[in-house]
Amino acid sequence: MPRHASAVPPAILVLEDGRSFHGRSYGAEGETFGEAVFSTGMTGYQETLTDPSYHRQVVVMTAPHVGNTGMNDEDPESRRIWVSGYVVRDPARVPSSWRSARSLDDALREQGVVGISDIDTRALTRHLRERGAMRVGISSADTTVEALLERVRASGEMVGANLSEAVSTAEAYVVPAVGERRFTVAAVDLGIKANTPRMLSERGIDVHVLPATSSIDDVLAVQPDGLFFSNGPGDPAATTAQVELLREALQQGIPYFGICFGNQLFGRALGLDTYKLKYGHRGINQPVLDRTTGKVEVTSHNHGFAVAWPDGVPLDDSVETPYGVASASHICLNDDVIEGLELRSPDGALKSFSVQYHPEAAAGPHDAAYLFDRFITLLEDDA
């Protein structure tokens, strides 16, 4: 049940550059730290909260009114809420949906997620756009700005953080094919969302979801027709074991499909660098050009790092790698960030590919669902 305003304690939000905001506690009371990022989605907050890619991030919602439809038991994308903190302007007083099982405020409190409401999220978002994503603290336990700022600056940074193993499954499991089984895929869980293996299984794939710590022997043990790397949190430059796994798989000619974090690790496996974006892409309304078809799709994003193209090489050109010829297949139309990679053999046959965004959506538009069909075609051609 919603708390009466008089029972809600004050809270503060302090960025590492000293900018502060005063509001009211939302969700659990206490103190939290993380990287301040903003999400531009007008809806889909439950899927955002339960996306493991947001581990150790404090999410600022740019939509002014959040919590209208409450929280249900059907739409979570993982076993828990992963955000380190949550920032909203006007929380819904009462959820209004026949599917709602609890309010957003109650869900945050139940899972110990510290948040803040009643602040100017537009001003905060503009600050992050101008200055870039940075460390932040939220506290309803100590509302002294100077003391909280000191603790913010002592907290961990996202650069250099290897986080995928913290959010991955501990044990392998199988999502069986719907209908006739056509292929078997080893899906390495770096922070996988529930809708991803679901969409693969709907296309006749037995999906063996493996822990992030899996070796090439673990992958080969399921006799896969293809390899998949999921989305996930952290700095791709610090995630070295999975890059080595992918290189071994590419060396053996296993077809590969990666999304989000899986795109960044694919780039590093091919010998490309990655870098941290100023404030990242987060939300469900990002325009991307598929250069292989010329089509523009509106896509769902959540990433703070991206693949860097080699200096001096035009983005339209391909580069030679130990595994084939790589090219940038997708480009963000807002800022020209690489949003997809392809690996082809010298004769032009597609061997592997990846995209930086979330074709499984959840939440978001379904423009990019064709990528799962492209993976099926790749597996068919390799059979």
QUIHUZI-V861758 format. One record per backbone hydrogen bond with DSSP energy under -0.5 kcal/mol. NH is the residue of the N-H (numbers start at 1). CO is the residue of the C=O. Records with the same first field share a line. If there is no record, write none. Layout:
NH=CO / CO
//
This chain:
7=4
8=5
9=7
11=23
12=139
13=21
14=137
15=19
16=135
18=15
21=13
23=11
24=117
25=9
26=115
28=113
32=138
34=136
35=56
36=34 / 134
37=35 / 58
39=60
40=282
48=44
49=45
50=46
51=48
52=50
54=51
55=52
56=82
57=54
58=35
59=57 / 85
60=37
61=59 / 87
62=39 / 60
66=64 / 90
70=67
71=102
82=49
83=49
84=54 / 57
85=57
86=114
87=59
88=116
90=64
91=89
92=66
96=68
100=97
101=71
102=71
107=103
108=104
109=105
110=106
111=107
112=109
113=108
114=84 / 112
115=26 / 28
116=86
117=24
118=89
119=88
121=119
124=120
125=121
126=122
127=123
128=124
129=125
130=126
131=127
132=128
133=278
134=36
136=34
137=14
138=32
139=12
140=30
141=30
145=143
148=144
149=145
150=146
151=147
152=148
153=149
154=150
155=152
161=158
163=161
166=163
167=163 / 164
168=164
173=209
175=207
176=174
178=201
179=177
182=204
183=204
185=206
186=226
187=185 / 208
188=186 / 228
189=187 / 210
190=188
194=77
196=193
197=193
198=194
199=195
200=196
201=197
202=198
203=200
204=201
205=200
206=183
207=175 / 205
208=185 / 206
209=173 / 207
210=187 / 208
214=211
219=215
220=216
221=217
222=218 / 219
223=220
224=219
225=184
226=184
227=255
228=186
229=257
230=188
233=190
235=161
236=234
238=235
239=236
240=238
243=239
244=240
245=241
246=242
247=243
248=244
249=245
250=246
251=247
252=248
253=250
254=249
255=225
256=351
257=227
258=353
259=229
260=355 / 357
262=230 / 259
263=260
264=260
265=261
266=262
267=263
268=264
269=265
270=266
271=268
272=267
273=308
275=306
277=304
281=303
283=301
286=299
287=285
288=297
289=331
290=288 / 295
291=289 / 329
292=329
293=290
294=290
295=290
297=288
299=286 / 297
301=283
303=281
306=275
308=273
313=310
314=312
317=314
319=326
321=324
324=321
325=344
326=319 / 324
327=342
328=315
329=327 / 340
330=340
331=289
332=337
333=287
334=287
336=332
338=307
339=330
340=330
341=354
342=327
343=352
344=325
345=349
348=345
351=343
352=343
353=256
354=341
355=258
356=339
357=339
358=300
359=357
361=358
369=366
371=368
372=369
373=369
374=370
375=371
376=372
377=373
378=374
379=375
380=376
381=377
382=378
383=379
//
